[in-house]
């Protein structure tokens, strides 16, 4: 009996010790004050797909128009962007609510819907302006269902944005690293030089480095990414996003094992890593890809002694046979392959859309995007391969 009592007491002491030593998860505090309208609830929400998709953090109401958010450091350090919503999707009324912040930037009124955390973000003060209601709008509900409902845009003015430079940078260029502009199409190099200059002027921007880390597939070469990465401050390089970029720069090009569409055997995408390999991404249902095939055949006839060519089909299981029939009908002379995990392959080789063309350098050191519709890009490709 005495021995059992001793063991029980020891167990209790261990439990108490563990309870006392257990530390709460680190958190970041964010206060939001709203003037001109009062809500019963307010949430931090992430609509974007990917990491933390559908993340919802409820604010604690501290008074009229005043909210306190407790954000776990795991979220605070890793989240690329988020939004505020007074309530999540109302399934009964098929209504979506989105808050939009407005501010004058460089002489123009800019809208900001997505925000990002940074070291200086601990207080936000916004003032209600108006609510614009859009009826009979088709939209995707959080459960993925397409519904026709009401979309409420709630506009606010953002007070004292200069205290949070990333807000202004995001307003000024919401498409950073996406190589997009609202009303204009620029060549890749024009966009790139503009992005590079912005990073040089704002090396501590978490917005810029997080967008670079999540848009690696938009850049043509690792060298382009490295030049931009080198312009960031050491603090940004040591962030989660900086480490992700450095990891990508240090890695060799992945050589995936896929199924040969003709033989059914498992083969490496890059058959000979000592040679250049031109990887083409296509699909049975992609008409622009099919229209590009004559250009690809012309390029193959011109460069087949200097490089290997391979097409990776991103067909899903239900259209694999259509791809096989297309390859046979068009007599494609180079290898074609299937990927069973389309999303994984697109992420691995940074494929934003198809048709898409990547030149893998000997030794798997880098891969570069070439646009086969662009004659100057084709000439540059031929010149690159012919230098060896």
Secondary structure by P-SEA (a helix, b strand, c coil): caaaaaaaaaaaaaaaaaaaaccccbbbbbbbbbccccccccccccccccccccbbbbbbbccccbbbbbbcaaaaacccccccccccccccccbbbbbbbbbbcccbbbbbcbbbbcccccbbbbbbcbbbbbcbbbbbcccccccbbbbbbbbbbbccccccaaaaaaaacccccccccccccccaaaaaaaaaaaaaaccccaaaaaaaaaaccccccaaaaaaaaaaccccccccaaaaaaaaaaaccccbbbbbcccccbbbbccccccbbbbbbbbccccaaaaaaaaaaaaaaaaccccbbbbbbbcccccaaaaaaaaaaaacccbbbbbbccaaaaaaaaccccccbbbbbcccccbbbbbccccaaaaaaaaaaaacc
